[in-house]
Amino acid sequence: MGRMLRIGLTGGIGSGKSTAARLLGEAGFPVVDADQVARDIMDPGSPVLEKVAEAFGADLIDETGRLNRGDLARRAFATEAETEKLNAITHPAIRTEAERRLTELAEAGTRAAVYDMPLLFELGIDATMDLTVAVVADVDVRVRRLVEQRGLDEEDVRNRIARQVSDEVRRAKADVLLDNNGTLEDLRRQVNTVCEQINALS
Ligand code: ATP
């Protein structure tokens, strides 16, 4: 049995990263979703949740032990220092749990698995992947999709995009680019090509 191929998938907000992850999942590659991991590590009773409550207020946890995510976001994203404080608690925990899940997949004999991680390049996690895939699309296209299909606020979306690394960085760093300026069918075709590449490598 060979070593499992680790594929890092990333993309800016509204790029279509989740859509690409879903397509890769449907093609048979297990996907570890960093956003899901980020939620799971703050399940009721978890040590991470305890640290978050210590740092940001015990009132963030309701009587059933659940975290009020909206209130945490308001507190943690109020200033850069507060954001860093939250990241210092959550990022190492996300990394450890994602690694645990990838290791579990590898030990189960999986040939190739996807790690869907928005901060793949920002946190240097790309260095731990065998292949990196970035979904890119023009800012205006991303804004339009998020405003029209998800009902998000345009200014808010533009601010969030401005705070992430640019597609220029993603284009420079990724092994494979998926251009999602076109239709979903265009994206699907490109994902199929990536699947062939993965199968050839694994
Ligand atoms: P986020 O990080 O904000 O969750 P994302 O990068 O994961 O975003 P998706 O959720 O996959 O992006 O896509 C953003 C929106 O654009 C969704 O509503 C999705 O259905 C839609 N979308 C994705 N690709 C296309 C496309 N090629 N044509 C039209 N709509 C698309």
Boltz pocket constraint, residues with backbone or C-beta under 6 A from the ligand:
constraints:
  - pocket:
      binder: B
      contacts: [[A, 11], [A, 12], [A, 13], [A, 14], [A, 15], [A, 16], [A, 17], [A, 18], [A, 19], [A, 20], [A, 145], [A, 146], [A, 149], [A, 150], [A, 180], [A, 181], [A, 182], [A, 183], [A, 184], [A, 185], [A, 187]]
      max_distance: 6.0
